[in-house]
Amino acid sequence: MSINRAIGPGDDDLFNLLGWIVWKCAFLESFLREALAKANNLSREESVKQYSMRGPSLLISDLRKIFGQLPKPRHLKSEANTILDKTSLAFEERNSYVHGLHYRSDTWLRVRLKVKNGKPITSETAVTKQDMEEFLQLIEEIDCELEILFQSYGLIDQHRYGGY
């Protein structure tokens, strides 16, 4: 069990966990691209040309369009949107770890930027090992949920066993 404490400057856990966050989110992003390629009947080369420069928010938007057009029951489309919403929020969280870390007063802080009513709102929180581990667990859960969703829509060919 992890201790929920702020991570200090000499703590290798920050960099180890940050590396895992980057890697697992990149893998998840690749999974989104794979599903889009399958949905659009693209070859590997065509897929790279079409999707390699698209970030997660655009990939998720493209998947929403595809799910909206496919003839599936309403409850499956609603479930797809829920999972894609969760995926989108996870990538926002990833960005706060990857781009929003800074060091002050003997601890690492994570800055989150949100826009509410057209006004930017920032918040800072101390980075804890427990928070990072819980986020990694969330990414694994999302990967499994996406795998089931993509299988139900025929967007992947084989079982991926969680992807990791």
C-alpha atoms as a printed R data frame, in Angstrom:
    type eleno elety resid chain resno       x       y       z
1   ATOM     1    CA   MET     A     1   0.000   0.000   0.000
2   ATOM     2    CA   SER     A     2   1.336   3.404  -0.929
3   ATOM     3    CA   ILE     A     3   1.703   6.271   1.448
4   ATOM     4    CA   ASN     A     4  -0.193   9.339   0.243
5   ATOM     5    CA   ARG     A     5   2.630  11.850   0.589
6   ATOM     6    CA   ALA     A     6   4.033  14.545  -1.618
7   ATOM     7    CA   ILE     A     7   6.938  13.474  -3.797
8   ATOM     8    CA   GLY     A     8  10.140  15.399  -3.148
9   ATOM     9    CA   PRO     A     9  13.003  16.398  -5.479
10  ATOM    10    CA   GLY     A    10  15.191  13.346  -4.892
11  ATOM    11    CA   ASP     A    11  12.333  10.873  -5.132
12  ATOM    12    CA   ASP     A    12  12.784   8.611  -8.157
13  ATOM    13    CA   ASP     A    13   9.160   7.480  -7.829
14  ATOM    14    CA   LEU     A    14   8.001  10.659  -9.561
15  ATOM    15    CA   PHE     A    15  10.056   9.991 -12.669
16  ATOM    16    CA   ASN     A    16   9.381   6.244 -12.705
17  ATOM    17    CA   LEU     A    17   5.630   6.739 -12.397
18  ATOM    18    CA   LEU     A    18   5.645   9.617 -14.871
19  ATOM    19    CA   GLY     A    19   7.395   7.344 -17.364
20  ATOM    20    CA   TRP     A    20   4.700   4.698 -16.872
21  ATOM    21    CA   ILE     A    21   1.977   7.319 -17.341
22  ATOM    22    CA   VAL     A    22   3.531   8.509 -20.602
23  ATOM    23    CA   TRP     A    23   4.027   4.964 -21.891
24  ATOM    24    CA   LYS     A    24   0.578   3.649 -20.996
25  ATOM    25    CA   CYS     A    25  -1.192   6.717 -22.377
26  ATOM    26    CA   ALA     A    26   0.806   6.452 -25.612
27  ATOM    27    CA   PHE     A    27  -0.234   2.821 -25.848
28  ATOM    28    CA   LEU     A    28  -3.866   3.809 -25.258
29  ATOM    29    CA   GLU     A    29  -3.620   6.498 -27.948
30  ATOM    30    CA   SER     A    30  -2.241   3.885 -30.341
31  ATOM    31    CA   PHE     A    31  -5.240   1.672 -29.550
32  ATOM    32    CA   LEU     A    32  -7.598   4.509 -30.546
33  ATOM    33    CA   ARG     A    33  -5.743   4.815 -33.856
34  ATOM    34    CA   GLU     A    34  -5.956   1.061 -34.414
35  ATOM    35    CA   ALA     A    35  -9.741   1.098 -33.961
36  ATOM    36    CA   LEU     A    36 -10.133   4.049 -36.334
37  ATOM    37    CA   ALA     A    37  -8.020   2.337 -38.970
38  ATOM    38    CA   LYS     A    38 -10.159  -0.789 -38.735
39  ATOM    39    CA   ALA     A    39 -13.398   1.226 -38.846
40  ATOM    40    CA   ASN     A    40 -12.223   2.976 -42.012
41  ATOM    41    CA   ASN     A    41 -10.686  -0.149 -43.627
42  ATOM    42    CA   LEU     A    42  -7.256   1.479 -43.820
43  ATOM    43    CA   SER     A    43  -4.005  -0.347 -44.388
44  ATOM    44    CA   ARG     A    44  -1.169   0.163 -41.909
45  ATOM    45    CA   GLU     A    45   0.477   2.735 -44.196
46  ATOM    46    CA   GLU     A    46  -2.782   4.594 -44.821
47  ATOM    47    CA   SER     A    47  -3.508   4.575 -41.108
48  ATOM    48    CA   VAL     A    48  -0.145   6.139 -40.292
49  ATOM    49    CA   LYS     A    49  -0.711   8.871 -42.884
50  ATOM    50    CA   GLN     A    50  -4.248   9.544 -41.684
51  ATOM    51    CA   TYR     A    51  -3.881   9.416 -37.895
52  ATOM    52    CA   SER     A    52  -0.251   9.755 -36.801
53  ATOM    53    CA   MET     A    53  -0.443  13.519 -36.261
54  ATOM    54    CA   ARG     A    54  -3.851  13.530 -34.574
55  ATOM    55    CA   GLY     A    55  -3.975  13.924 -30.814
56  ATOM    56    CA   PRO     A    56  -6.296  12.014 -28.510
57  ATOM    57    CA   SER     A    57  -9.093  14.607 -28.563
58  ATOM    58    CA   LEU     A    58  -9.355  14.418 -32.373
59  ATOM    59    CA   LEU     A    59  -9.142  10.622 -32.336
60  ATOM    60    CA   ILE     A    60 -11.930  10.458 -29.752
61  ATOM    61    CA   SER     A    61 -14.020  12.887 -31.814
62  ATOM    62    CA   ASP     A    62 -13.570  10.694 -34.893
63  ATOM    63    CA   LEU     A    63 -14.611   7.607 -32.911
64  ATOM    64    CA   ARG     A    64 -17.743   9.388 -31.634
65  ATOM    65    CA   LYS     A    65 -18.756  10.076 -35.249
66  ATOM    66    CA   ILE     A    66 -18.204   6.453 -36.200
67  ATOM    67    CA   PHE     A    67 -20.167   5.115 -33.234
68  ATOM    68    CA   GLY     A    68 -22.987   7.523 -34.044
69  ATOM    69    CA   GLN     A    69 -23.248   6.151 -37.582
70  ATOM    70    CA   LEU     A    70 -23.070   2.437 -36.829
71  ATOM    71    CA   PRO     A    71 -26.335   0.502 -36.488
72  ATOM    72    CA   LYS     A    72 -26.166  -0.479 -32.828
73  ATOM    73    CA   PRO     A    73 -28.739  -0.269 -30.037
74  ATOM    74    CA   ARG     A    74 -29.059   3.083 -28.276
75  ATOM    75    CA   HIS     A    75 -27.698   1.706 -24.977
76  ATOM    76    CA   LEU     A    76 -24.445   0.663 -26.720
77  ATOM    77    CA   LYS     A    77 -24.049   4.122 -28.248
78  ATOM    78    CA   SER     A    78 -24.642   5.689 -24.831
79  ATOM    79    CA   GLU     A    79 -22.080   3.338 -23.284
80  ATOM    80    CA   ALA     A    80 -19.603   4.227 -26.039
81  ATOM    81    CA   ASN     A    81 -20.002   7.935 -25.289
82  ATOM    82    CA   THR     A    82 -19.543   7.332 -21.558
83  ATOM    83    CA   ILE     A    83 -16.314   5.398 -22.144
84  ATOM    84    CA   LEU     A    84 -15.037   8.010 -24.598
85  ATOM    85    CA   ASP     A    85 -15.843  10.782 -22.077
86  ATOM    86    CA   LYS     A    86 -13.829   8.900 -19.467
87  ATOM    87    CA   THR     A    87 -10.984   8.458 -21.967
88  ATOM    88    CA   SER     A    88 -10.988  12.146 -22.820
89  ATOM    89    CA   LEU     A    89 -10.811  13.119 -19.135
90  ATOM    90    CA   ALA     A    90  -7.951  10.671 -18.627
91  ATOM    91    CA   PHE     A    91  -5.936  12.337 -21.380
92  ATOM    92    CA   GLU     A    92  -6.587  15.725 -19.761
93  ATOM    93    CA   GLU     A    93  -5.272  14.248 -16.514
94  ATOM    94    CA   ARG     A    94  -2.251  12.864 -18.354
95  ATOM    95    CA   ASN     A    95  -1.517  16.333 -19.700
96  ATOM    96    CA   SER     A    96  -1.557  17.779 -16.187
97  ATOM    97    CA   TYR     A    97   1.106  15.251 -15.171
98  ATOM    98    CA   VAL     A    98   3.230  15.570 -18.302
99  ATOM    99    CA   HIS     A    99   2.982  19.319 -18.903
100 ATOM   100    CA   GLY     A   100   1.864  20.728 -15.556
101 ATOM   101    CA   LEU     A   101   4.553  19.623 -13.103
102 ATOM   102    CA   HIS     A   102   6.689  22.156 -11.307
103 ATOM   103    CA   TYR     A   103   8.771  22.170  -8.161
104 ATOM   104    CA   ARG     A   104   8.234  24.593  -5.291
105 ATOM   105    CA   SER     A   105   8.879  24.559  -1.548
106 ATOM   106    CA   ASP     A   106  10.316  21.051  -1.375
107 ATOM   107    CA   THR     A   107   7.511  19.367  -3.299
108 ATOM   108    CA   TRP     A   108   6.333  18.719  -6.843
109 ATOM   109    CA   LEU     A   109   3.049  20.369  -7.754
110 ATOM   110    CA   ARG     A   110   0.695  19.591 -10.592
111 ATOM   111    CA   VAL     A   111  -1.085  22.464 -12.269
112 ATOM   112    CA   ARG     A   112  -4.486  21.877 -13.822
113 ATOM   113    CA   LEU     A   113  -6.018  24.355 -16.205
114 ATOM   114    CA   LYS     A   114  -9.744  24.361 -16.894
115 ATOM   115    CA   VAL     A   115 -11.907  26.868 -18.685
116 ATOM   116    CA   LYS     A   116 -15.211  27.686 -17.050
117 ATOM   117    CA   ASN     A   117 -17.583  30.257 -18.567
118 ATOM   118    CA   GLY     A   118 -14.793  31.340 -20.898
119 ATOM   119    CA   LYS     A   119 -12.388  32.070 -18.027
120 ATOM   120    CA   PRO     A   120  -9.259  30.009 -17.309
121 ATOM   121    CA   ILE     A   121  -9.131  28.514 -13.831
122 ATOM   122    CA   THR     A   122  -5.930  26.969 -12.531
123 ATOM   123    CA   SER     A   123  -5.420  24.798  -9.503
124 ATOM   124    CA   GLU     A   124  -2.310  23.284  -7.944
125 ATOM   125    CA   THR     A   125  -2.092  20.052  -6.014
126 ATOM   126    CA   ALA     A   126   0.845  18.206  -4.526
127 ATOM   127    CA   VAL     A   127   1.848  15.163  -6.543
128 ATOM   128    CA   THR     A   128   1.580  11.940  -4.537
129 ATOM   129    CA   LYS     A   129   2.682   8.443  -5.389
130 ATOM   130    CA   GLN     A   130  -0.781   7.131  -4.540
131 ATOM   131    CA   ASP     A   131  -2.462   9.562  -6.943
132 ATOM   132    CA   MET     A   132  -0.134   8.550  -9.755
133 ATOM   133    CA   GLU     A   133  -0.650   4.840  -9.071
134 ATOM   134    CA   GLU     A   134  -4.434   5.324  -9.013
135 ATOM   135    CA   PHE     A   135  -4.233   7.149 -12.325
136 ATOM   136    CA   LEU     A   136  -2.265   4.268 -13.841
137 ATOM   137    CA   GLN     A   137  -4.976   1.892 -12.602
138 ATOM   138    CA   LEU     A   138  -7.616   4.094 -14.259
139 ATOM   139    CA   ILE     A   139  -5.728   3.919 -17.572
140 ATOM   140    CA   GLU     A   140  -5.714   0.122 -17.358
141 ATOM   141    CA   GLU     A   141  -9.470   0.104 -16.642
142 ATOM   142    CA   ILE     A   142 -10.125   2.393 -19.605
143 ATOM   143    CA   ASP     A   143  -8.013   0.165 -21.845
144 ATOM   144    CA   CYS     A   144 -10.110  -2.862 -20.857
145 ATOM   145    CA   GLU     A   145 -13.385  -0.958 -21.343
146 ATOM   146    CA   LEU     A   146 -12.261   0.242 -24.773
147 ATOM   147    CA   GLU     A   147 -11.253  -3.292 -25.716
148 ATOM   148    CA   ILE     A   148 -14.739  -4.606 -24.895
149 ATOM   149    CA   LEU     A   149 -16.366  -1.657 -26.681
150 ATOM   150    CA   PHE     A   150 -14.212  -2.041 -29.794
151 ATOM   151    CA   GLN     A   151 -14.888  -5.783 -29.878
152 ATOM   152    CA   SER     A   152 -18.656  -5.192 -29.706
153 ATOM   153    CA   TYR     A   153 -18.365  -2.845 -32.703
154 ATOM   154    CA   GLY     A   154 -15.977  -5.158 -34.588
155 ATOM   155    CA   LEU     A   155 -13.142  -2.604 -34.485
156 ATOM   156    CA   ILE     A   156 -10.425  -4.972 -33.302
157 ATOM   157    CA   ASP     A   157  -9.592  -8.444 -34.517
158 ATOM   158    CA   GLN     A   158  -8.242 -10.133 -31.426
159 ATOM   159    CA   HIS     A   159  -8.337 -10.076 -27.659
160 ATOM   160    CA   ARG     A   160  -5.571  -7.848 -26.271
161 ATOM   161    CA   TYR     A   161  -5.548  -8.970 -22.586
162 ATOM   162    CA   GLY     A   162  -5.564  -5.397 -21.260
163 ATOM   163    CA   GLY     A   163  -2.936  -4.281 -23.736
164 ATOM   164    CA   TYR     A   164   0.020  -4.201 -21.364
